Amino acid sequence: MRIFGKSPTDRRAVRPRMGIMLQESGFSPDLTVSESVRLIGRLTQRSDTVERVLGIVDLTGKADTRVSQLSGGEKRRLDFATAVYGRPELIFLDEPTTGLDIQSRDALWDAVEQLRADGSTVVLTTHYLEEAQQRADRIGLMHRGTLRREGTVSELTRTLPASITFSLPPNAPEPPVRSARMPDRAYLIETFDLQADLKKLLDWADFHAVELVGLSAAPTRLDDVFRALDADPTLA
């Protein structure tokens, strides 16, 4: 493996160009927030200002607060600030949104999108597959310590069918699309052509004046792909 054309073990060559946000920080509890950021800047040899990165994570008001006095969410924001100090070309984010409230999470993703727009490459590790599905260009799914699937969201999700579920009132005719009968007159349609089959179903319901009770149409999600790996460990 090569990073920037160099061996990953060549820290002098690659470390100044990389930002890393670990799952747990190793900050000294006795340093202040600004001192922690300044220290990381010196260690990585990147140029930036403490004020800029603290502004990104809304910690400007905590600049003189010791790390030991920060909340868990504030420590995560400090982790992110040190990772993006100096606008590194390659940034590793390990579970970056753990412990963050909704506003802090949104602000973090806004900052990540800006970094990407500025040319940085971001490698994200997360258990929150919905975050990966919404934001990643390419995704690798690990199962029991092994990389099992890799590709774009579209490439991964199109391997499994989408689903349409609904219930029908008594005496309604059979649906026009092949479906599985469930308890309480519920039906499940699994399809690789969600839009066409949903339109066919809605047109049929309108023609027969049938109410599709509890209608739900759900595209395949990364969660479904991962569950398929767990259900079938031989799936490549």
N, C-alpha and C positions, 0 to 999 in steps of 0.2 A: 504494500500500500504506500502511496506517495501523497504528500500534502504540499501544495505549492511547488511540486517537483522535487521535494526533499523527503527524507525519511522522517517519520513522526518522532523519532528519538532525537532528532537534531533540534533540541529546544531553542537554541540560540537563533536558528533560522525561522522556525515556525511559530514559536510562542508569541512574539510581538504582533503577529497577524491574526491571532485567534482570541476569541472571547469565550469564557466557559462559565456557565451557571450550573453549579452542582445542586443535587437534591437537598443537601444540607450544607450550610455555609461553614467556613472555618475561621470566621472573623474573631479577632481578640475582643472579648467583652469589655475591656477597659478602654478601647479606642472609641473615639467619636465617629459619627457617620462620615463626616468630611475627611477625617484622618484615614478611615478605612478605604475610601475611594482614592484618596491621594496615594496611599501605599500601593494599591493595585496598579495605579498608573505608573509608578516608578518601577515596579517589578516587571511589568509588561513592556516598558519603554515606549508606550504610546502617548501621544499628545492629545490633551483635551482639557476641559475645565470642570472642576467639581460642580460648579453652579449649573452647567448645562445638563449633566447627567442626573443630578438630583432633581432638577426641574422636570425631566422626563418621567420620573417615578413619583413625583409629588412628595419629595422628602426635604425640600428646601427648608422648611420650618423645623426639621429635625437635625440640621447640620451639626449642631453642637451637642447633640444627645449621645450618650454612650450606647454602644451596641447592646449591652446587657439590659437597657431600659426600653428597647424596642419590642413591639408586639411581634407575633409570628408573621403576620402579613407584612409588616414593615421590614422585617429581616429579609423576606423574599424579594421585596422591591429593591432593597439594598443589593442583594445578590445580582439582580438584573442590571442595576446601575453599573456595578463593577464589570459585568460581562460585556456591556456595550461601550465602556469607556474607550474613547479613541476611535470609534467606528471601525472595529476590526472587520477584515474581509470574510472570516469564517467564524460563526458563532454557534456554540453548542448549548442548548437549553434543555436541562433535565427536569422534567415535571415542573415547568415554570409557574403554573397557575395554582399550585397547591397552597391552600391557606389564604388565597386572595379573595376579597369581596368582589362583587360584580363590577363596580366602577374601576377598581384597580386592575381587574382582568381585562376589561375593555381597553384601558389605557396602555397596558402592556402589549396587547395585540396591535394597537395603533402604532406603537413604537416599532414593533417587529416589521410591520408592513412598510414603514418608512425606511427602515434599514434595508429591506429587500429592494425597495425602489432605488436606493442609493448604491446598490450593487453588492451588498453583503449576501453570503450564502448562510442560511440558517438550518441547522440540524436539530430537530425536536424529538425528544423521547417523552412519551406520555401514555398513561392508561386511559385517558379521555379520548376515545376514538372519534367522538363527534368533533373535537377540536382539530384533529388530524384531517378528517373528511372535509371540513370547511376551509382549511388553510394551506394544506400541503400540496406541492406540485407532484411529488412522488412519495410513496408510502411503502415501508417494509413492515410486515407483520411477523413478530416473533412469537413462537409457541414453545414453551418448555425449553427455553434457552437456545432455540434454533430459528434462524431466519427462514420462514416457510413460504411467504408470498411477497412479491414486490412489483410495483407498477403504479400507474396513476389511479385515481379514485375510480374512473370509468372502467379501466382495465380490471380492477379487482371486483367491483360490484356487479359487472355484467355477467359474471360466472354463475350468479344465482338469480332466481326469478324474483320479481317484485310481487306484492300481494294486494289483493282487493278482498275486503270482508264486508259482509252485510247480512241482514236478516230479512225474510219475506213474511208478509201476513198470510194467514190461512187461505187456501184455495188459489194462491197465485201460481201462474204457470212456471215451468222450469226456466231458469236463466238461459240466455242465448249463448253464453260462453261456458266451456267445460269447467266444472267447479266441483269441489269436494263438499259433501253434506256434513254439517256439524250439528251438535245438539241445539235444540230450541229453534229450528228452522233457520239456522245460520249457515252461511256459505263462505267458502274460501276459494278464491281464484288465484292461482299462481301463474304468472305470465312474464314473458320476456319482451312483451310489447304493451307496456302499461297504458300508454295513451290510446292506442287503437281499441284495446279491449275495454277500457273504461268508457270510451265514447259509445261503443256498441251496447254496453250494459245500460248506460243512461238513456240512449235512444229507445231501447227496448222497454225500460221502465216508463218512459214518457208515453210511448204508444199504448201500453197496456194499463196506464194509470195506476202503476204499482209504486208504493213507497218503499224505498230501499232504507230500511231502518238501520241506524248506526253505521252508515256507509263510511268506510275508511279505505283510502288508497295510499299505500306506502311503498316508495322505491326502496331498493335494496340498500342497506347501510353497511358500513365497515363492521359494525357489531355482528351482523348476520354472517359476514365472511369469516370473522374470527370464530364464531360459534361453530361454523361448519368445520373449521380446522380441529376444534376440540371434539366434535362428534365423530370425525373421521381422521384420525392421526396420520393416515397414509396419504391424505390429500396433498398434492404437491403444489 
